[in-house]
Amino acid sequence: MKNTGQCKKLNPDKEMPMGCKQQGVAIIMVLLIVAMATSLAAYMALQQNLWQRQVESQFARAQARQLGAAGMDWGRAVLAEDARGSSVDHEKEIWTLRLPAIPVEGGEVIGAIEDRQGLFNLNNVVTNVAQFQRLLGVLGLPADLAPALADWMDADSEAQSGGAEDGYYLALPQPYRTSNRALVEIGELAGVRGYDSRTIDVLRAFVSVLPANRTPVNVNFAPAEVMMAVIEGMTLSDARLLVQQRQGQPFKDIADFKRRLPHGGVKVVDNDISVKSDYFWVTGRASVGQAQVVTQALMHRASNWPTIVWQSVQ
């Protein structure tokens, strides 16, 4: 206390005693330490809060993924039950209805099943170039896209008329070879000559990518453009009439389909069409808290319990 009093009575023009200087430094150090401790405590609290939120988010996402997987099992069960009760697939069946949102603890799950065999299987192109060219024509796309895709997938190195083999692709600024195999998903078209993003977007509503290279088109689901493409001699207006008719009365079998053709002059190859589907697209959307997961799968119903060809989780 004595030193403090002396420090107060010092003449401002005289130098402060050493003890007073040390006392001032000590006070400043204490203040700095308190400030650092406060900042560190605040930082640790913030980090702990962030860590807790991350853990909660990861837990919620894990739960959502499990719900998405459950959605896939739901789809398989529905398709298996449908196969046991019917040998014909059409737009009026129960499985075509979207599963309404089902509440679960902390969230909800939604499911949907879509037919994939009413679309034109791009892996059919190698043996059905003419059919794909008819589809391209009605969609306003270049006919050369058909042989280009066939060359991309076939095993030989001989380019078809309007097509492209390794010689074309190896001459590009960033060269690569043809795949010489069937497509796995539609995005692969981006590597094929002539298939830009606009072309692929136009095709999406009319084509599918199925692992089998000879799948018939289910006429109970086929858009008019696809129906016209797979049946030689059919006009688009005839195909639209058939699509309109099936909405009230689905085709029971191929014979029933043939009986309802508007007129003769068409060439129906039985192996090209069907009233039954084996491939389906199943989507499950699950949300838990702020976490949302979308699970999609291509399913093959070759037996009572469908198998997953491939799936994605996002």
Steps between C-alpha positions, in 0.01 A plus 500: 500500500793724572633460150161576356479823691847597387404432142203735535709782647774491239562812297389432145834633379694245703556136405265246660666270754582142387245347737221700346600388149496131602162542663356649177644221288354239735153654473519503121615135499208403721258677267652328196478160667136558594420612144677197351325263740164654415567473127623143537191403699274659239689323220479164677127548559451584131703197389309276735172633362617443142621150585167419663313625194723291270439190709125564497507561124699182434265301722196644323652423159579144609137459605383645169723256309347211693154626415603527135615137507166408656334679208687272260374194688148645482533527121625144468218368717234686299638374169527145633139507617389636162680218316318241710162646413533600134700428184403831337642842596311818419438857621201411720684265735543591866880510483484795259357720778754712686542399864366790711731656756522266798595672826785348698670619815646840416419487128320324215559262208349505148526230233418462131526224240523572127493261206816495288400255230252728330801702383742417220800312638811666356686171530262367232652736244773260386235263364226759437662799332195560278263517799717755676525705181120517483492624860768759425304617199176560689697685770666724241851364561760397237470140374881457513478485879380140467800349316735714710361339816502152345868540408575625851365178651567224245810282521634559149706793373311554172303824489145481369372758254471820705666335800839543667762258629839545669645691203265792564544514877879459493525804271328729755708759694457279807498152343327191638358174369150364461371303798417182301246404766141566597406823675456505877327837534382772265776745597748291299345639183703816555803316364328391177529708184207740459353461847510843661313598817191618311473172309530296819235712672258445211556123513455457876121479487504229232797273567636279774827316556433138591772234533334258255569578134168363375211621716149535358309825550196479728224653287294569813753765602669606175466866394348534154842593357658178629208285384528648152876436496486129584211418264589545137236681295316654795431871491526729800126572488425124504729456799332788686161341440623173655640686799162667548318165478720323756422766762151355526589141420862382521621242248454147640754337271671543165200356315275761663741772392500377141119486488481867595738628234323776301572337163728258319830579340701482820762240583477379858784275615383316811847500658512881479195564717353372825230572760729406788795685655809361668686826569391778734639824646447533875553829684501549877517847658566510874541798731601505866538844654695709250653195328350386169603189304380388158554134412437383143532150359445312176332171590468183299198280574610166356374300796262554790747729682642776274874557495676837495696552178657820635412778738613846607469679832516879511 
